[in-house]
Amino acid sequence: MRLKQVLAAGLSIVTLFSLAACGNSNSASSDGKTEITLWHNSTTGDGKAYWQSAADAFMEDHPNVSIKIEPIQNEDMDGKLQTALQDPNSAPDIFMSRGGKKLRDMVEAGQLMDISDKVSDTVKTQMKSALSAESVDGKLYAVPQSVLPGGMWYSQDLFTQAGVSQTPTNWDEFKTAAVQIKDAGITPIALGGKDAWPAAHWWYWFALRECPTKVFDAATTKGDFSDGCWIKAGEDVEELLKLDVFNEGFLTTPAQQGAGSSAGLIANHMASMELMGGWDPGVIRDLTPDGKDLADLGFFPFPAVENGKGDATAVMGGVDALAVGQWAPEEAVEFLNFVSEKDWQEKYAKAFSTIPASKEAQDAVTSPALKGALEAYNNASYVTIWLDTVFGQNVGNALNEGVVNMMAGKGTPQDVVKTIEDAAAKG
C-alpha cells in the first residue's frame, strides 16, 4: 500500500506552550523501575484488553519497566491531553496522535520527542506509507498503529430488506437509495451529531468531491476558501437534510457511546448506514448484542457528486498513532517498536477490527467491509486526513460547530466558510 498524499499543513502555527526538555519526575516508580504512562482511547472490549496484553508482554521482557495505562474516552482525549501537556511532570509519556496541525502545534511547543533515528527498521519499512502523516518538516514524532480510510458502512441485510440491490456510486443513486430505505420503514442514515465532528464529516466529504484538488490544497495549506465549491459543499448538506433521512434526534445523538449512539444504531440494525472512519467496524462490534463483528456489515466509498470538480476516487481518512513526550524515557520508544512488529500489529488488527499500519500485517484483515475500505484506499489517487485534524484544535472545532449550527437551521453554507476564516484569523 502506498500513501499518495497526506495533508499535514495547517493554516497558522499557534504555540501552545513551551516545555523544557527535562526528565519526567514520574519516570521512576517507588520500586525503582522506569515507569511509562500510556494514554489511549480504548475504554472497553478487545481494544482495551489489547493494550494491557501488550504492556504485560513488554514488561515481562523488560523487568526494569513498569507501564501504567490510562484509557480515556475518545471525545475527552484532546481536551485532557492539551491540559496535561502543560506540565511534563504529570503528562503521559505515550499518547495518541492523529497528525495534522494538532501534531505540528505540539512539535512547535517542544512537547514531542523526535524519534526519527530511534524507531526500528520494521517501523521504517513496513509502516513507510503512513509515516508522513506523523511527521513534521521531515522528522518523525509518532508511530502509526492503523490506517483509517473513511466511507459508508452499511447493513447489507437492511439494504436487501428495503430492496436496494446495489450500493450507490453517485449522488443521485445515493439519494434514491436513501429514500427507498426510508419508505421501507428503516432509518437510512445514522448520525451522531452530538459530538459535532461526525456531522461535519458530511461537509468534509462533499468539499472533497466538489473542490478541485488544487483548490482543496490551497484551502488546507493557505487558508484560501474563496472558491465557490466550499459553499456548494454546505448546499449539498442542506439538500441531504431536506430528504429527512437521518435518525430522529441526530443532533443530540452521540457517535460511539452506547446502543443509542449512531454506531449502536448500526450495530443493532436500527439504521442502515453511517459515514465514518475505518475504526467504525470495531466500535460497531463492541455495541452488537453478542459483542461480535456485525456479520452483514459492508462498505462503499463516498459517492461521486454530479458536476463535482473533485477527484471521484479521493479518500479522506486518518492515521491513528502514538507519540512520545519530549520528557519520556527511552524505553517508551522501545515499547512502540515492540508493538510495531508483525505479530502485535496482527493482534491489533483483530482487537480493533481495523486496518493495521504495518503492510506485512494487513493479511490479518478478514472483514469484507474492511477489505473494501482498504481497496478504496489503495485505489485512491489522492488521500487527505480529516479537515479538523488538518486545521488543528481551534479552527477544527470552529468548523465542526459551524456545520452543526447549519444542520440545526442556525446558519448557512456561507456562515460555515466565514466561521473557518474567522477562527483562522484569530490564530
N, C-alpha and C positions, 0 to 999 in steps of 0.2 A: 504494500500500500504506500502511496506517495501523497503527502500533503502538498497540494499545489500552491496554496497561498493562504496564509493566516494573517489577518489584520491585527496587529498588536499596538498600533499607534493610537494616541488619544488626542483630544482637542487642545488641552493645555496641561502643563505639569503643575500640580498642586503639592507642595511639600507638606506632608502631614506633620512630621516632627523629626528631629534629629536625634539619633541614638549613637552613643559611643560604642565602638566595637569592644565591649568589655565582656567578661565572663559572666554567665548567669549564676547568681548565688544559689539557685535551685538545682544546679547541675550535680551536686554531691548530696546523696541521701544520708540518713542518720547511720546507716550501716556501712558507710564508706564507699558504696557503689556509685558509679556515674549514673545519674538519673536523667532520663529523657522524657519529656512530656509531649504527647501527641494529641492533637485535636482533629477529629474527623466528624462527618455528618451522618454517620450510620448509627442511628439510635435504637434500631430494632433488628430482629431477624438474622439472616445469614451474613449480612454485611457487618454488623456489629461483632458477630462471632468470628468472622474472618480476621479482623484486626487484632482481636485478643489472641487468636491462634498464632498469627504471625509474630506478635510480640513475645509470646511464650516460647516459640521456637528459637527466636533470636536470642532471648535471654538464656536459654539452655546452652547455646553455643558460645555465649558471652557472659559468663557468670559474674563479671565485674559490672554489668549494666542492669539497671532497673528501668523499665518502660512504664510510665504512668499514662493511661489512656483516658481521655475525656470525650465521650460522644456528645455532640451538640446538634440540636435540631437545625436543619438546613436554613430555615428562614431567619434564625438567630445568629448564624455563623459570622456574617460580615460585620455586623454591629459589635458583637462581643470581641471579635478579633481586632477590630480597629481600636477599641478601648484597651484591650490587653497589651497591644504592641507599644503603647505609650511608656510601658515600664518593662524593660528586658528582664528584670528580676522576677517578674510574675508571668511573663509571656510564655506561651508554649514554644518548644524547640522545633517541632514539626507541625505544620498546619496546612490546610487546604489552599490551593491556588488555582484560579481559573484563567490566569493570563490577563492580557489586555492592559488597559490603563491602571487597573487595580494593582497589577503586578508592578508596573512601572513606578507608580506612586510609592510603593514600599521600597523599591530599589533606590529611588531618589531620596527617600528618608533615611537611608542607611540601615534598613531593618533586615535585609536578606543577605545570606551568605552566597558568594559567588562559588558555585560548585562545578564550574566548567571542567576543572582539572581533577576533581575529586570523585566523579561518578565512574562507574565501571565501564569496561568495553561493551558489556551487554546493553547498558543504557544507551551508549553512543551509537550502537549499530542497530539493535532490534527496535529501539524507540525513536530512531532518527527522524521519521516523518512527523512526529509530534513535538519535537524539541523546540522548534521555532516559536510555538505558542507560549512557551515558558521561558523565553529568552528576551533579554533587553540589550540592545546595542551589541549583539553578538556574544553575550555572556549568559550562561545558563544559571537559573535560580530555583528551579523546581523540577522534580522528576515526574513525568506523566504516569498516570495509573490506567486511564481509559480514554478512548476517543468516543465522542457522544454526538453523532450526527442527528439532526432533528428531522421531523416529518410527521406524518399522520399515522397514529397507532389505532387500530380498529378491531372490532369484533367481527370475525368472519361469519359467525352464526347469526348475528343481528342483521348484517348486510343481507344474508340469504333470506332471513325471515321477512325482510322488507322488499325482497325481490330485486335487490341490487346485485347484478351478476358480475360486474367488472368494476375495478377501482378506477376512479376518475383520473384523467391525465391533464385535463384543462379545467378552467374555472367554470365554464358553462356546464360541463359534466358534473362537477362537484356540487353546484347549486341544485341541479336536477336530482342528484342522489340524495342530498340532504333533505330536500322537500319530500321526496318519496319515502324516506325513512320516517320523517315526521308524520306523514299521512298514514303510516302503518302503526302509529301509536307509540313510537320509540323516540326517545330523546336523541337527536342526531349527534350533537357535539357537547362534550363535557368541557367545562372551563372553570378553573379555579381563580376567579378574578380577585378574590380577597387578598391574594399575595401579589397582586399587581403585575409582576413580570409575565405570568402565563397569558394574561390578556394582551400585554404589549407584544408578545411573540407574534400575534397575528399581524400587527403593524410592521414588525421587523421583516416578516416573510413577504408581505405584499411589497414592501420597499425593495427587497432583493429581486423580486420579479418585475417591478415597474421601472426601476432605475438602471440605466446602462452601467456596466462595470466601472468605467472611468468616473462617472458621476457618484457612484457608491463610494469609491475610493476617496474622491475629493471631500465627501462629507465626513468620512470617518477619520481622515488624516488632517484635513484643513478646516473642518467645520463649515463647509460650504453647502448650504441647504437651499440654494436659490433655484434649483431645477424644480419644475412643477411635479415631477414624479413623486416627491416626498408628500405633497398634499394629496396626490392621487392615491397613495397608499392608505391614507386616512379615509378617503372616499370609498375605497374598496371595503374597508372595515365597516363603514356605515351601511353599505349595501348588504353585507352579510347580516348585520344586525336586523335589518328590515325583514329578513326571512324568518326571524324568530325561531332559530334552530339551536340555540344554546340551552343548557339546562336551566330550569326555573331557579331564580335567585343566584345566578352565576357570579354576580358582583360580590356576594358575601360567602361564596363557597371557597374553602381552602383547596390548595392544589394537591397536597400529598399526605395529609393527616387525617386518618380515619376513613371508615366506609363511606361517609358522606362527602368526601373530597372528590375532586374531578377524577383522580386516578382510581379512587374507590368506586366511582360510578362505572368505570370501565371494568374493573375487577369483578363487580357483581352484576354485570350485564344490565345496568340501568341506563347506559348511554352507549352509543355505537362507536364513537371515535374521539380522539384527543390529539391536539397539536402539541408536541412535547419533544424534549431531547432524548438521547439514547439511554438515559437512565430509567426511562419510564417502564420498561418491562420488569425491572427489578422492583420498583415501587408498586406496580400493579400486583405482582406476585405476592408481596407481603400483605396485600389487602384482600386477596381472594379468600373465600371461606375455608379452604383447606391449606392455605399458605403455599400453594404450588403455582408454577407457571400457568398463566392463562392459556389453555390448550388451543383456543381458536384465535389467538392474537395474531394480527397481520400488520403489515406496514406498507405504505405507499408514499412516494415523495410529494412535497407540496406542489399542487398543480400549477401548470403554466397559466399565465394571465393573458387574455386576448389583447393584442396590441402592446403588451408589455415589452419594454426595451432591455430588460434584464436577461441574464443567461438563464434559460429554462432548466438547465442542469445544475445550476449553482446550489450549493448546500450550505446551510447555516448550522453550526453546532458548537461543541465545546471540547475542551480537554481538561479533565479533572486531574490534578497533580498535587504533589506535596512539596511545599517549600521548606527551607531550613532557615531559622533565625540566625542573624549575624552572631549572636551570643552562644549558639548551640555547640555542644561538644562534638568532636569529630565522629563519635560513634553514631550520631544522628544520620550522617551521610551513609555510614556503613549499613545502617538499617534500611535505608532506601535502596541501596544497591542489593541488599539481601532480598527484598520483596520484588525486585525487578527481574529476578531470574525466572526462567520459563515456568517452572512448577508452581511458583507463587502467583505469577500472572494468570496461569490457567485456573488456579483456585479462585483468584479474584473475579475472573470472568464468570465462573459458575456461581459464586456467592452473590454477586451483584446482578447477575443476568444481564451482562453488558459486553461491550467490545473492549478487550484489553489493549493497552498501548503497545505492547510487545508484538511485533509481527509474527514471531515464531510461536506465540501462544494463541493466535487467532483461530486455530483449528478447534479450540475449545468452545467456540461459538456454534451452538447447535440449533438454537431457536430460529425457525424460518423468518420470523419478524426481524430479528437482529441481522440475519443474513441479508435480508432485503435492504436494511439500512446501510449495512457495510457495502453492498453493491452500489447503492446510490452515491455513497461517499467516494468510493473508488472511481466511479464514472464521472464525477463532478469535474468540470474544467475550472471551477472557482469555488473556494471554500472560505468562509468567514466565521468568526466567533460571534457570539451573541452581542447585540449592539450595546446593551447596558454594561457589558464587560469591556467592550472596546472603549466606551466613553468614560468609564470609571464611576466611582460611587455617587458623586454629586449629580453629574449630568445624567448618568444612567437612571438614577432614582427619579429625577425630574421627568425624564422621558416616559418611564413606566407609569408614573402618576398622571401624566398628561393624557396618555392613551386611555387609562381607566376613566378619567373625567369625561373624555369624549364619548366613551361607550355608555357612560351614565347619563348622557344628554347634557353635560355641563361644559361642553367645549366643542370646538370644531376641528376639522383637519388642519386648518390654518393655525389654530391655537397650539396644536401639538408641536408643529415646527417652531413656533415662536417660543414655546416653553424650552425646547432644546437650546435654541440660540441664546435665550436669556440666562439659562443656567451656565452655559459655556462662558458667557461674558463675565459672569461673577467669579469664575475660576474655581 
